[in-house]
């Protein structure tokens, strides 16, 4: 993954946690990065971008946007390594 993409994701994650009022700015940056990585072979990063975008949508008061973001990634969850798949840790308890 390009260094720039990781920097954008880290900045958005920290900024939205520390200053939720700047969630719109984070959302915009994440959507741009999603478009740039759309055709890359980086499924984990694409899923992480989608998660962060959904979180930003929620902080902006748009639950429909968050649901839309998450629905685009739900079919690709199985391409993640087993340890990163949702529910993995619950099934090992």
FIBA-623429 format. One record per residue: residue number from 1; y negated, z negated, x negated of N, C-alpha, C, CB in turn. Coordinates in nm, 2 decimals, always signed. Glycine has a CB too. Layout:
<pts>
+-----+--------+--------+--------+--------+--------+--------+--------+--------+--------+--------+--------+--------+
:   n :     nv :     nw :     nu :    cav :    caw :    cau :     cv :     cw :     cu :    cbv :    cbw :    cbu :
+-----+--------+--------+--------+--------+--------+--------+--------+--------+--------+--------+--------+--------+
: NUM :      Y :      Z :      X :      Y :      Z :      X :      Y :      Z :      X :      Y :      Z :      X :
...
+-----+--------+--------+--------+--------+--------+--------+--------+--------+--------+--------+--------+--------+
</pts>
This chain:
<pts>
+-----+--------+--------+--------+--------+--------+--------+--------+--------+--------+--------+--------+--------+
:   n :     nv :     nw :     nu :    cav :    caw :    cau :     cv :     cw :     cu :    cbv :    cbw :    cbu :
+-----+--------+--------+--------+--------+--------+--------+--------+--------+--------+--------+--------+--------+
:   1 :  +0.12 :  +0.00 :  -0.09 :  +0.00 :  +0.00 :  +0.00 :  -0.12 :  +0.00 :  -0.09 :  +0.00 :  -0.12 :  +0.10 :
:   2 :  -0.22 :  +0.08 :  -0.05 :  -0.34 :  +0.08 :  -0.13 :  -0.41 :  -0.06 :  -0.13 :  -0.44 :  +0.18 :  -0.07 :
:   3 :  -0.47 :  -0.09 :  -0.25 :  -0.54 :  -0.22 :  -0.27 :  -0.65 :  -0.24 :  -0.16 :  -0.60 :  -0.23 :  -0.41 :
:   4 :  -0.71 :  -0.13 :  -0.13 :  -0.82 :  -0.14 :  -0.03 :  -0.77 :  -0.19 :  +0.11 :  -0.89 :  +0.00 :  -0.01 :
:   5 :  -0.65 :  -0.14 :  +0.15 :  -0.59 :  -0.18 :  +0.28 :  -0.56 :  -0.33 :  +0.28 :  -0.47 :  -0.10 :  +0.31 :
:   6 :  -0.50 :  -0.38 :  +0.17 :  -0.47 :  -0.52 :  +0.16 :  -0.60 :  -0.60 :  +0.16 :  -0.39 :  -0.55 :  +0.03 :
:   7 :  -0.70 :  -0.55 :  +0.09 :  -0.83 :  -0.63 :  +0.09 :  -0.89 :  -0.63 :  +0.23 :  -0.93 :  -0.56 :  -0.01 :
:   8 :  -0.89 :  -0.52 :  +0.30 :  -0.94 :  -0.52 :  +0.44 :  -0.86 :  -0.62 :  +0.53 :  -0.94 :  -0.38 :  +0.50 :
:   9 :  -0.73 :  -0.62 :  +0.52 :  -0.65 :  -0.71 :  +0.60 :  -0.67 :  -0.85 :  +0.57 :  -0.50 :  -0.67 :  +0.58 :
:  10 :  -0.68 :  -0.88 :  +0.44 :  -0.71 :  -1.02 :  +0.40 :  -0.85 :  -1.07 :  +0.45 :  -0.70 :  -1.04 :  +0.25 :
:  11 :  -0.95 :  -0.98 :  +0.43 :  -1.08 :  -1.02 :  +0.47 :  -1.09 :  -1.04 :  +0.62 :  -1.18 :  -0.91 :  +0.43 :
:  12 :  -1.02 :  -0.95 :  +0.70 :  -1.03 :  -0.96 :  +0.84 :  -0.95 :  -1.09 :  +0.89 :  -0.96 :  -0.84 :  +0.91 :
:  13 :  -0.84 :  -1.12 :  +0.82 :  -0.77 :  -1.24 :  +0.86 :  -0.85 :  -1.37 :  +0.84 :  -0.63 :  -1.25 :  +0.79 :
:  14 :  -0.91 :  -1.38 :  +0.72 :  -0.99 :  -1.49 :  +0.69 :  -1.11 :  -1.50 :  +0.77 :  -1.02 :  -1.49 :  +0.54 :
:  15 :  -1.18 :  -1.39 :  +0.78 :  -1.31 :  -1.39 :  +0.85 :  -1.29 :  -1.42 :  +1.00 :  -1.38 :  -1.25 :  +0.84 :
:  16 :  -1.19 :  -1.37 :  +1.06 :  -1.17 :  -1.40 :  +1.20 :  -1.12 :  -1.55 :  +1.22 :  -1.06 :  -1.31 :  +1.26 :
:  17 :  -1.06 :  -1.60 :  +1.12 :  -1.02 :  -1.75 :  +1.14 :  -1.14 :  -1.84 :  +1.11 :  -0.91 :  -1.78 :  +1.04 :
:  18 :  -1.23 :  -1.80 :  +1.02 :  -1.34 :  -1.89 :  +0.98 :  -1.46 :  -1.87 :  +1.07 :  -1.38 :  -1.86 :  +0.84 :
:  19 :  -1.48 :  -1.74 :  +1.11 :  -1.60 :  -1.70 :  +1.20 :  -1.55 :  -1.61 :  +1.31 :  -1.71 :  -1.63 :  +1.11 :
:  20 :  -1.49 :  -1.67 :  +1.41 :  -1.44 :  -1.59 :  +1.52 :  -1.54 :  -1.50 :  +1.59 :  -1.38 :  -1.68 :  +1.63 :
:  21 :  -1.67 :  -1.54 :  +1.57 :  -1.78 :  -1.46 :  +1.63 :  -1.79 :  -1.33 :  +1.57 :  -1.91 :  -1.54 :  +1.62 :
:  22 :  -1.73 :  -1.31 :  +1.45 :  -1.73 :  -1.18 :  +1.38 :  -1.60 :  -1.10 :  +1.41 :  -1.75 :  -1.20 :  +1.23 :
:  23 :  -1.53 :  -1.13 :  +1.51 :  -1.41 :  -1.06 :  +1.54 :  -1.42 :  -0.91 :  +1.57 :  -1.34 :  -1.13 :  +1.66 :
:  24 :  -1.54 :  -0.88 :  +1.63 :  -1.56 :  -0.74 :  +1.66 :  -1.57 :  -0.66 :  +1.53 :  -1.69 :  -0.72 :  +1.74 :
:  25 :  -1.64 :  -0.71 :  +1.43 :  -1.65 :  -0.65 :  +1.30 :  -1.51 :  -0.63 :  +1.23 :  -1.74 :  -0.73 :  +1.20 :
:  26 :  -1.43 :  -0.74 :  +1.24 :  -1.29 :  -0.73 :  +1.19 :  -1.21 :  -0.63 :  +1.26 :  -1.22 :  -0.87 :  +1.21 :
:  27 :  -1.22 :  -0.62 :  +1.39 :  -1.15 :  -0.53 :  +1.47 :  -1.18 :  -0.38 :  +1.43 :  -1.18 :  -0.54 :  +1.62 :
:  28 :  -1.31 :  -0.36 :  +1.41 :  -1.35 :  -0.22 :  +1.37 :  -1.29 :  -0.18 :  +1.24 :  -1.50 :  -0.21 :  +1.36 :
:  29 :  -1.30 :  -0.27 :  +1.14 :  -1.24 :  -0.25 :  +1.01 :  -1.09 :  -0.23 :  +1.01 :  -1.27 :  -0.36 :  +0.91 :
:  30 :  -1.02 :  -0.31 :  +1.09 :  -0.88 :  -0.29 :  +1.11 :  -0.84 :  -0.16 :  +1.17 :  -0.82 :  -0.41 :  +1.18 :
:  31 :  -0.91 :  -0.12 :  +1.27 :  -0.88 :  +0.01 :  +1.34 :  -0.90 :  +0.12 :  +1.25 :  -0.97 :  +0.02 :  +1.46 :
:  32 :  -1.00 :  +0.12 :  +1.16 :  -1.02 :  +0.23 :  +1.06 :  -0.90 :  +0.23 :  +0.97 :  -1.15 :  +0.20 :  +0.98 :
:  33 :  -0.86 :  +0.11 :  +0.92 :  -0.75 :  +0.10 :  +0.83 :  -0.62 :  +0.15 :  +0.89 :  -0.73 :  -0.04 :  +0.77 :
:  34 :  -0.60 :  +0.12 :  +1.02 :  -0.48 :  +0.17 :  +1.09 :  -0.48 :  +0.32 :  +1.09 :  -0.48 :  +0.12 :  +1.24 :
:  35 :  -0.59 :  +0.38 :  +1.11 :  -0.59 :  +0.53 :  +1.11 :  -0.56 :  +0.58 :  +0.97 :  -0.73 :  +0.58 :  +1.16 :
:  36 :  -0.61 :  +0.52 :  +0.87 :  -0.59 :  +0.57 :  +0.73 :  -0.44 :  +0.55 :  +0.69 :  -0.68 :  +0.49 :  +0.64 :
:  37 :  -0.38 :  +0.45 :  +0.74 :  -0.24 :  +0.43 :  +0.71 :  -0.14 :  +0.48 :  +0.81 :  -0.21 :  +0.28 :  +0.69 :
:  38 :  -0.19 :  +0.55 :  +0.91 :  -0.10 :  +0.60 :  +1.01 :  +0.02 :  +0.68 :  +0.96 :  -0.18 :  +0.69 :  +1.11 :
:  39 :  +0.00 :  +0.76 :  +0.86 :  +0.11 :  +0.85 :  +0.82 :  +0.17 :  +0.80 :  +0.69 :  +0.05 :  +0.99 :  +0.79 :
:  40 :  +0.13 :  +0.68 :  +0.64 :  +0.19 :  +0.63 :  +0.52 :  +0.33 :  +0.57 :  +0.55 :  +0.10 :  +0.53 :  +0.46 :
:  41 :  +0.41 :  +0.56 :  +0.44 :  +0.54 :  +0.50 :  +0.46 :  +0.53 :  +0.35 :  +0.42 :  +0.64 :  +0.57 :  +0.37 :
:  42 :  +0.46 :  +0.27 :  +0.51 :  +0.44 :  +0.13 :  +0.49 :  +0.46 :  +0.06 :  +0.62 :  +0.30 :  +0.10 :  +0.43 :
:  43 :  +0.58 :  +0.05 :  +0.68 :  +0.60 :  -0.01 :  +0.81 :  +0.56 :  -0.15 :  +0.82 :  +0.74 :  +0.01 :  +0.85 :
:  44 :  +0.58 :  -0.23 :  +0.72 :  +0.55 :  -0.37 :  +0.72 :  +0.40 :  -0.39 :  +0.73 :  +0.60 :  -0.45 :  +0.60 :
:  45 :  +0.32 :  -0.31 :  +0.65 :  +0.18 :  -0.32 :  +0.65 :  +0.12 :  -0.27 :  +0.78 :  +0.12 :  -0.24 :  +0.53 :
:  46 :  +0.18 :  -0.16 :  +0.84 :  +0.13 :  -0.11 :  +0.97 :  +0.15 :  -0.21 :  +1.08 :  +0.20 :  +0.02 :  +1.00 :
:  47 :  +0.26 :  -0.28 :  +1.07 :  +0.29 :  -0.39 :  +1.17 :  +0.19 :  -0.50 :  +1.15 :  +0.43 :  -0.44 :  +1.17 :
:  48 :  +0.17 :  -0.54 :  +1.03 :  +0.07 :  -0.65 :  +1.00 :  -0.07 :  -0.61 :  +1.05 :  +0.07 :  -0.68 :  +0.85 :
:  49 :  -0.11 :  -0.49 :  +1.02 :  -0.24 :  -0.44 :  +1.07 :  -0.25 :  -0.45 :  +1.22 :  -0.26 :  -0.29 :  +1.03 :
:  50 :  -0.14 :  -0.41 :  +1.29 :  -0.14 :  -0.41 :  +1.44 :  -0.15 :  -0.56 :  +1.49 :  -0.01 :  -0.35 :  +1.49 :
:  51 :  -0.08 :  -0.65 :  +1.42 :  -0.09 :  -0.79 :  +1.46 :  -0.23 :  -0.84 :  +1.44 :  +0.01 :  -0.88 :  +1.37 :
:  52 :  -0.29 :  -0.81 :  +1.33 :  -0.43 :  -0.86 :  +1.31 :  -0.53 :  -0.79 :  +1.41 :  -0.47 :  -0.83 :  +1.16 :
:  53 :  -0.50 :  -0.67 :  +1.44 :  -0.59 :  -0.60 :  +1.54 :  -0.57 :  -0.66 :  +1.67 :  -0.55 :  -0.45 :  +1.54 :
:  54 :  -0.45 :  -0.70 :  +1.71 :  -0.43 :  -0.76 :  +1.84 :  -0.50 :  -0.90 :  +1.84 :  -0.28 :  -0.78 :  +1.87 :
:  55 :  -0.49 :  -0.97 :  +1.73 :  -0.56 :  -1.10 :  +1.72 :  -0.71 :  -1.08 :  +1.74 :  -0.53 :  -1.17 :  +1.59 :
:  56 :  -0.76 :  -0.98 :  +1.68 :  -0.91 :  -0.96 :  +1.69 :  -0.94 :  -0.92 :  +1.83 :  -0.95 :  -0.84 :  +1.59 :
:  57 :  -0.86 :  -0.84 :  +1.90 :  -0.88 :  -0.81 :  +2.04 :  -0.89 :  -0.93 :  +2.12 :  -0.77 :  -0.71 :  +2.09 :
:  58 :  -0.80 :  -1.03 :  +2.10 :  -0.80 :  -1.15 :  +2.18 :  -0.93 :  -1.23 :  +2.15 :  -0.68 :  -1.24 :  +2.14 :
:  59 :  -0.97 :  -1.24 :  +2.03 :  -1.09 :  -1.31 :  +1.99 :  -1.21 :  -1.24 :  +2.06 :  -1.11 :  -1.32 :  +1.84 :
:  60 :  -1.21 :  -1.11 :  +2.08 :  -1.32 :  -1.04 :  +2.14 :  -1.31 :  -1.05 :  +2.30 :  -1.32 :  -0.89 :  +2.10 :
:  61 :  -1.21 :  -1.12 :  +2.35 :  -1.19 :  -1.13 :  +2.49 :  -1.13 :  -1.01 :  +2.56 :  -1.33 :  -1.16 :  +2.55 :
:  62 :  -1.05 :  -0.94 :  +2.49 :  -0.98 :  -0.82 :  +2.54 :  -0.83 :  -0.83 :  +2.54 :  -1.03 :  -0.69 :  +2.47 :
:  63 :  -0.77 :  -0.91 :  +2.62 :  -0.63 :  -0.93 :  +2.62 :  -0.55 :  -0.79 :  +2.64 :  -0.58 :  -1.03 :  +2.72 :
:  64 :  -0.61 :  -0.70 :  +2.72 :  -0.54 :  -0.57 :  +2.75 :  -0.53 :  -0.49 :  +2.62 :  -0.62 :  -0.49 :  +2.85 :
:  65 :  -0.64 :  -0.50 :  +2.54 :  -0.64 :  -0.43 :  +2.41 :  -0.53 :  -0.49 :  +2.31 :  -0.78 :  -0.44 :  +2.34 :
:  66 :  -0.52 :  -0.62 :  +2.32 :  -0.42 :  -0.69 :  +2.24 :  -0.28 :  -0.65 :  +2.28 :  -0.43 :  -0.84 :  +2.25 :
:  67 :  -0.25 :  -0.64 :  +2.41 :  -0.12 :  -0.60 :  +2.46 :  -0.10 :  -0.46 :  +2.42 :  -0.12 :  -0.62 :  +2.62 :
:  68 :  -0.20 :  -0.37 :  +2.43 :  -0.18 :  -0.23 :  +2.39 :  -0.14 :  -0.22 :  +2.24 :  -0.31 :  -0.15 :  +2.42 :
:  69 :  -0.21 :  -0.30 :  +2.16 :  -0.18 :  -0.29 :  +2.02 :  -0.03 :  -0.33 :  +1.99 :  -0.27 :  -0.39 :  +1.94 :
:  70 :  +0.01 :  -0.44 :  +2.06 :  +0.14 :  -0.50 :  +2.03 :  +0.25 :  -0.40 :  +2.09 :  +0.15 :  -0.63 :  +2.09 :
:  71 :  +0.22 :  -0.34 :  +2.20 :  +0.32 :  -0.25 :  +2.26 :  +0.34 :  -0.13 :  +2.17 :  +0.27 :  -0.20 :  +2.40 :
:  72 :  +0.25 :  -0.09 :  +2.09 :  +0.27 :  +0.03 :  +2.00 :  +0.36 :  -0.01 :  +1.88 :  +0.13 :  +0.07 :  +1.94 :
:  73 :  +0.37 :  -0.13 :  +1.85 :  +0.46 :  -0.17 :  +1.74 :  +0.59 :  -0.23 :  +1.78 :  +0.38 :  -0.28 :  +1.66 :
:  74 :  +0.61 :  -0.26 :  +1.90 :  +0.73 :  -0.33 :  +1.95 :  +0.86 :  -0.25 :  +1.91 :  +0.73 :  -0.36 :  +2.10 :
:  75 :  +0.85 :  -0.12 :  +1.93 :  +0.97 :  -0.04 :  +1.90 :  +1.00 :  -0.03 :  +1.75 :  +0.95 :  +0.10 :  +1.95 :
:  76 :  +0.90 :  -0.06 :  +1.67 :  +0.92 :  -0.04 :  +1.52 :  +0.96 :  -0.18 :  +1.45 :  +0.79 :  +0.01 :  +1.46 :
:  77 :  +0.97 :  -0.28 :  +1.53 :  +1.01 :  -0.41 :  +1.48 :  +1.14 :  -0.41 :  +1.40 :  +1.01 :  -0.52 :  +1.58 :
:  78 :  +1.23 :  -0.33 :  +1.45 :  +1.36 :  -0.33 :  +1.39 :  +1.37 :  -0.26 :  +1.25 :  +1.46 :  -0.26 :  +1.48 :
:  79 :  +1.26 :  -0.19 :  +1.21 :  +1.26 :  -0.14 :  +1.08 :  +1.22 :  -0.24 :  +0.97 :  +1.16 :  -0.02 :  +1.07 :
:  80 :  +1.17 :  -0.36 :  +1.02 :  +1.14 :  -0.46 :  +0.93 :  +1.26 :  -0.52 :  +0.87 :  +1.05 :  -0.57 :  +1.00 :
:  81 :  +1.25 :  -0.57 :  +0.74 :  +1.36 :  -0.65 :  +0.69 :  +1.40 :  -0.76 :  +0.78 :  +1.32 :  -0.70 :  +0.55 :
:  82 :  +1.52 :  -0.80 :  +0.79 :  +1.57 :  -0.90 :  +0.88 :  +1.49 :  -1.03 :  +0.87 :  +1.72 :  -0.93 :  +0.85 :
:  83 :  +1.46 :  -1.07 :  +0.76 :  +1.38 :  -1.20 :  +0.74 :  +1.24 :  -1.19 :  +0.81 :  +1.37 :  -1.23 :  +0.60 :
:  84 :  +1.19 :  -1.08 :  +0.82 :  +1.05 :  -1.06 :  +0.88 :  +1.06 :  -1.03 :  +1.03 :  +0.98 :  -0.96 :  +0.81 :
:  85 :  +1.17 :  -1.01 :  +1.09 :  +1.18 :  -0.98 :  +1.23 :  +1.15 :  -1.10 :  +1.31 :  +1.32 :  -0.92 :  +1.26 :
:  86 :  +1.08 :  -1.09 :  +1.42 :  +1.05 :  -1.20 :  +1.51 :  +1.18 :  -1.26 :  +1.56 :  +0.96 :  -1.16 :  +1.63 :
:  87 :  +1.19 :  -1.38 :  +1.57 :  +1.31 :  -1.45 :  +1.62 :  +1.42 :  -1.48 :  +1.52 :  +1.37 :  -1.37 :  +1.73 :
:  88 :  +1.41 :  -1.41 :  +1.40 :  +1.51 :  -1.43 :  +1.30 :  +1.53 :  -1.58 :  +1.27 :  +1.47 :  -1.36 :  +1.17 :
:  89 :  +1.42 :  -1.65 :  +1.24 :  +1.43 :  -1.79 :  +1.21 :  +1.48 :  -1.88 :  +1.32 :  +1.30 :  -1.84 :  +1.16 :
:  90 :  +1.46 :  -1.83 :  +1.44 :  +1.51 :  -1.91 :  +1.56 :  +1.66 :  -1.89 :  +1.57 :  +1.44 :  -1.86 :  +1.69 :
:  91 :  +1.71 :  -1.77 :  +1.54 :  +1.85 :  -1.75 :  +1.55 :  +1.93 :  -1.81 :  +1.44 :  +1.88 :  -1.60 :  +1.55 :
:  92 :  +1.87 :  -1.85 :  +1.33 :  +1.94 :  -1.92 :  +1.23 :  +1.94 :  -2.07 :  +1.24 :  +1.88 :  -1.88 :  +1.09 :
:  93 :  +1.88 :  -2.12 :  +1.34 :  +1.87 :  -2.27 :  +1.35 :  +2.00 :  -2.32 :  +1.41 :  +1.75 :  -2.31 :  +1.44 :
+-----+--------+--------+--------+--------+--------+--------+--------+--------+--------+--------+--------+--------+
</pts>
